[in-house]
Amino acid sequence: MSGSTTPRTRGRGTNHLVPRPPGSALLGLGLALVGWSLDAEPLTVAGVALAFAALAAWAWVAAAARGAEISRRVGARTVVEGHPLRVELTARGRLGFPGGEIVEGLLDSPVPVRRARRRTEVKIAVRFDRRGPRRLPAPVLVLRDPLGAVRRERRGNKYDDVLVLPRTEPVTWRSRGAGERGARDRRGTGDGDGVDFDGLRPHRPGAPATRIHWPAFARGAGLLERRMEPEAAARALVVLDPGVAAPPERLDEAVRAAASLCLDLARAGGCSLLLGGNRRPRRVGGPGAWPAAWAALARVTGRRRPVLSAARDAGAVFLVTPRAPHRLPAALAGRGVVVVTPVTGSGPGGPVVLEVAGCVGYAVAARQGRAA
């Protein structure tokens, strides 16, 4: 079921009531007057009966709508695209409903309300085809008499906001090259202090013994210690660049690929994520970090591009974009980058490193990044 909805004006629960008796009652009174003036008893009786039935229906609908209300309960405020979202609609009334229907923007057609019941429940499962925030308009309870002469509406008093998260899929690593090694293997070279190995230097008095490089000492090179670099500098970085004028379908594919890649790298030890409009990447890894990054990916638009200067100090860089660039940005020049792009687009060339969510990751040589 499609998740597209049209927002309506916010307001309290309201009643829409015909301000005067329906036209059928006036018609009945007119017939009765004509029959009385012409001394036509059948016409008078028919007019009185029609007017009485119309007034009775009007009173029934008005009384039933006075205490009627409709509410909606959404099973969750976030849902993954393509997954079912449970929604429950409940219509209540003090008197039995004369008839009518429940109008809900998530449904293809209104749901009828059975006559003489005081409570009606409707349970549905909604699936959204695309990511992003959704505002569900308030449901409407429509009451009408059996003849359809009188109509009254009771509208719910609130919207419901739902965030549709991008779907994630497993990452298939085709080559254990710079991309996967930089993301997975480097995280295990440190000594547990939140830092990674970055070469050797002469041993300093007072340095932890765990940093001493014993193989170098055994070769007669003297007492050396491992030089460490900050963990953030070695952490893999996923950059989502929406590109310029990219079709929405391509952008959705790129967002799914970025989300899947972040989740895979987070499980392997953590990574960073840089989105459009941000100067500093956010860390993905640890309690609560992934849900926040997932929600940020769901809200990505193609209007803002990331500030790539933050990628200079990162480890392996994965540039996810709807359209593969002819040359890498200047901030990525001189280093190897894995460009992840939908398979429907033209790839930048180079060996294939990974496949994920309909996208392919190409290892772009550093010399291709010499661009302004």
N, C-alpha and C positions, 0 to 999 in steps of 0.2 A: 504494500500500500504506500502510495507516495506520501512523503513527509512535507510537501510544500503547503503552506497555509498563508492566508491573507489576514494580516492584523486588522483588528477593529478598534474603535474608540473605547478606551478604558472607562468604566463607570460602575456604579453600584447596580445591584439587581433591580431591574425596572419592569414595570407593567405597561403594556401598550393595549389600551382598551378603547373600543369604539365609543365616542363620547355620547352617543344617543342610541336609542333602540334601532335595531337593524331595519333596513328598508323593507323587508318582508312584513314586519309588523305594521309599518305605515301603509303598505299596500293592502294588508288585510283590513285595516280601519277604513281605507278608502272604498274598498268593495262593500263593506258593511254599510257605509253611508249611502252609497249608490243603491244598494238593495233596499234600504229603508225608505229612500226617497221614491223609488219606483214601486214600492210595495212588492218586491220580489224576495219572498222569504228564503228560497234556496241560496240566492246570492248573498243575503245578509248572514245566514248561518255559516257559509263558507268563509266569508270575510272575517267574522268573529273568531272562527276556529283558527284561521291562519294567523291572525294577530295574537291570539292567546299562545299558540305554539311558538311563535317567534319570541314573544316576551318571556316565556318560560325557558327557552334555550338561552336567551341572553342572561337571564338571572342565574341559571345553572353554571354557565361558563364563568360569569363574574364571581360567583361564590367559590367555585373550585379554584380559581386563580388567586384568590385573596391570600390563602395560606400556602400556596404552592411554591416550591423552590427547586433548583437544580444545581448540582455540584459535580465536580470532577476531581478524581484522585489519580495522580500520575505515579506509577510504580517507582521511578527513579528520575533524577534530574540530569543524568548523563546516560547516554546509550551509544554503543558502537554502531556505525553505519551498517545497515543490513541485518542487525539483530533486532528481535522483537522488543517493543516497549509496551508494558501492560498499562492500560488505561481503563478506569472504571467510572461510568456515569451513573448518577443516582438522581431520580426525580421523586419528590415527595409532595404530598398534599393532604390537607385536613379532610377534605371530602373526596369521594371517588372522582377520578378524572372523567370528563364527558367524552374524551377522545382527543386525538392530536398526534404529535410526533416530537422527537428529539432531533434537533439540528446540530450537528457537530462537524466542524471543518475537517476533521480527520477521516470522516466517513464519506464514501462516494454518494450515498443517498440517506435521507432521514430515516430514523428508526421509529416505527409507529408505537404509540402508547395505548395500551389496552384499556377499554372502557370499564368504569366502575372500580378501578384499582387505585389504592392510595400510594403505592410505591412501585417504581419500575427501575430495574438495574440493567445496565448494558455493559458488558465486558468485551473489550476489543484488544487486539495486538497490532501495534503500528510499527512499520519498518520505514526508516528513512534511507533514501538512496545516496544522499550526499552529506558530507560533514558540515559543521557550522552551527551557530546558535539558531534556535527555532523558538518563536513566540506563538503559542497556541491560543487562538481567540476563545473567548468565553462561550460555552455552549448555550443553547437557547431551547427552552421548553415552550412549544406551541400547543395551546389548547383551543379546541373548536367543538362545536356541537355536532351531532350526527348528520345534520343536514348541511353543514358547512356554511351556515348563515352568519355565525358569530366566531370571531377569532381573537384570541388574546395571547400575548407572549410574556414569558418570564425568562429574563436573561441572567446568567451567572454573573458573579460580581468580581471575577478576577481572571487575569491571564495565567498561563503556566509557561515558564521558560525552561527549555530543554536544550542541552548542549550535545550535539551529535559528534562523537569522537571519530577520528580516522581509523579505518580498519588496519590492523597489523598482520603481517604474514611472515613466515620463516625466511631467513636470509640463506641463500645458497652460495657458499664461497667456492668460486671456481679455481682460484689460484691463491696459494699461501704466500702472496707477495708482500709488498710494502704496506698495503692497506691492512690486511689481517694481522701481520706481524706487529705493525706499529700499534694496532689497537689492542692486541691480545698478549703478545709475548713480552712487551716492554714493561708491563705492569708487574711482572714477577721478578725483576732484577734488583729491586731495592732491598733494604735491610729492615723494613717494617716501620720506618719513621715517616712514611708518607712521601718518600722521595725515590727517585730512580737513578740508576747508574749512568754516569756521563763522563767516563774516562778515569785516569789515574793522576795522582799528584804525590809529592813527598809527604810522608807521615808527619802529622803534627802532634806534639805532646798533648795528652789529654783527650785525643780523639778516641771513640769507641773501638775496641779491639775487633768488633765485627766488621769494621770497614777495611781492615788490613787485607791487602791482596797477597795471599800466601803463595800462589803460583809464581808471581814475579819475584818474591823473596827467595823462593827455591831456585830460581834461575840465576840468582846472584845480582839482581837489579837493585838490591837494597830494600829498605822498608818503605813500601808505598801503600797508599790508602785510596779507596775508591772515592772519586769526586762525585757528589750527588747534585742533582738538579731538582727543582720543585716538581711535585707531582703534577700540578696543573700544566706545566710545560710539556709533559710527556703524554698527557691525556689526549685521546683521539677527539677530533672536532668534526661535528656534522653541521654543515652550513646549508641552509635552505634558502636559495635565491629564487624568488618567484619569476624573475625574468621580466621582460617587457612585452605587454600585450599577449600574454600566453593564454590559450583557450582554457576555460574553467576545467574541462575534463583532464587536460594535461597537468594543470596545477594540482588537481586532486590526486592524480597518480604520483606526482612528486611528493606530496605531503604524506601519502601512505608509505612511500619508500623511505622517507626520512624518519617517520615514526617507527617503522619496522627496524631500521638500522639502529636507531637510538636504543630501542628495547634490547636488541641483540647485544650491542656493545655494553649496555648497562649491566646485563647479566654476566658479562665477561669481565667486569671490573670497573665500569664507569666510563663516561665520555662527557663531552660538552656539546651544547646545542646553541647555534647562533641563528636567530630569525630576523626577518626584515624589520628595519627600524631600530634594532638594538646594537649598541656599541660593545657590550660585554656579553659573552656567552653565559648561559646558565648550565650548571652541572646537572647531569642526569646520572643518578646513582645514589643509593642510600634511601632511607625511609622517607616517603613523601615526595621525593624529587621527581619520579617518573609521572605520577598523576598530574602534577602541575605542568610539566613539559607537554604531556599529552593534551591537556586542555588548551595550552598555548598554540599547539599545532592545529587544533580544530578551528581556531579563530584566524588563521593566516589568510591574508588577502594578497592580491597581486599588485597592490599600490605602493608598497614600501620594500626597499631592498636592504640587505644587511650591510653593516660597516665592516669590511673585510680586514681592516687593520688589526682586528683582534685575533686573526688567524696566524699572525707571524710567530707567536710563541707557542703554538699548539704542536701536538705530535702529528699523527696521521690526519690528513684533512680529506673529508668526503664532501664534495660539492654537489648537492642535489638540486637540479634545476629542470623545469619543463622543457627547455630547449638547450641543447648542448652549445656552449660558446665556441666560436672559431679560435679564440685565444683566451688563455686564462687571464683574470684580472691582474693588475700590477702588484697588488698585495700578495698574490700567490706565486709571483714569478720566482724562478730559481729553485723550486722545490717540487717534489712529486705530489700529485693530487689525484684522487680517484673521483672522476666525474660520473655521477649517477643520473641517468636521463631515461625517459620512457622509450621503449623499443620502437614505438611508432615514429620517433624522430630520428634525425641523422646523428649518429654517434660521433664523438671526437676522434675515434680511432684508438689504437693501442690495445694491449691485451685485456681480456675480460677478467675482472677480479671477482665480481659477485653478480647475482641476480636476485631481485626482490620486488614483489608487488608490481609486476609488469614493467620493471625498469632494469637496466643493465648498467653496471659500474665498470668504467674503463680506466685503466691506469695511464694517466697522461704524463709523458716525460717532462722533466723540469725545463728542458729547452723550449718547450711549447709555451711556457709561461712568460717569455720575454716579450711582453706587450705593454703598451701604455694604457 
